[in-house]
Amino acid sequence: MGTTSEWIGALKLGAFWGVGMFVLDAISGRKMSTRLLDLAALAFGSLLFGMLMEFGWRRVLHGGIAVVLAIAILGLVVVGLAVRRARKRSLS
């Protein structure tokens, strides 16, 4: 599990999803006060999406793939909390 071709496929799917979300976010025209944090959240979300689409739920919970999944989820939560805090500060 987790061969090189599978990881490349996961990165391709994640990159495709990430570019699509970036374009949709740019089209929406909302002011992005936390641009760097938004990009970090997009990167973690793209990795998570690519892994889940390529490996599936049953395979993603085995071995080293589970460690990368946990890092992606933890990173997404931490960045999400940081974005929320930064936006709250900019409104005050």
N, C-alpha and C positions, 0 to 999 in steps of 0.2 A: 504494500500500500504506500501511496505517496511517491510514485516514481517521478522522474524528471518530467516526462511528458504530461503527467497529470497536474503537476505544479504549474507548468507553463500554461496549460489549459485553464487552470484556476486564475492565474494572473491575467490571461487574456480576457476571460469573462469579467473579472473585477475591473479591469481597465475600461472595457466597453461600457459597463454600468457606471463607472466613475465619470467618464467623459460625458455620458448622457445626463447624469445628474448635475454636472458642472454647467453644461449648456442650458439646462432648464433653469438653474439658479441664476445664470447670467441674463436669461431672457426675462425672468420675473421682474428684474429691475429693482429689487429691494436693496437697501443700503446695507452693506456688510461691514459692520464695525469691527468684527473679529475675523478678518480675512484669513490669517494664518491658522487660527483654531478651526475655522470652517474647512480649510483644506486638509488639516490633520484628521478631522472627523470623516471627511470624504474618503481619505486614504484607508482608514480602518474599516469603514463601511464597505468599501470596494473589496478589500481583502476578505472580509467576512462573506459577502455575497458570492464572490468567486469560489471560495472554498465550499460553501454550502451547495452551490450549483454543480460543481465538478465532483465532489466527493459524496454528497448526500449525507443525511443525518446519521445513518448507521455507521458509515465508514469514517466520518469526521470525529467520532468519539473514541477512536482507537489510537494508541501509541503517541508518536510525536506530533501527529496531526492535531490531537486534542490539546496539546500544549500551545500550538500556534493559534488554535481557535480561542483558547482561554485568554491569550495575550491580546488578540484582536477585540474580543468582547470587553475586556478590562480597559483597554485603550479607548474604545468607543465610549464607554461610560465616563471615564475620567475627562476626556475631551468634551463630552456633552455637558458635564457639570461646569467645566471651565467656561464654555460658551455661554451657558445660562447666567453664570455669575458676571461675566463681562458685559453681557447685554443689559443685565439689571443695573450695573454701575453706569452704563451710558445713558440710561433713561432717567437716572437720578440727577 
